[in-house]
Amino acid sequence: MLTLAANFPDGSGYVLAAYLVFAALLLVYLGITAYRLLGLEKRLTKLTEEVDGLERQRAHDATASEHEEEVKLS
């Protein structure tokens, strides 16, 4: 890097190096954010499946209780 900086006038190589470091940090940040979003998506999918299962169970229980009431009334 120092030889690259020496080739540019007025120390603009250091500016280039600073931009490269910034770009590297930005890529690391985006990678970490993407990884966290994947985990969040997996947890959200799992919760959605649990809610759907609970809704199906409640619907089944409601149908069963209605059927029991009809049997008692007969």
ABEGO torsion letter per residue (X at the ends): XAAAAAABBGGAAAAAAAAAAAAAAAAAAAAAAAAAAAAAAAAAAAAAAAAAAAAAAAAAAAAAAAAAAAAAAX
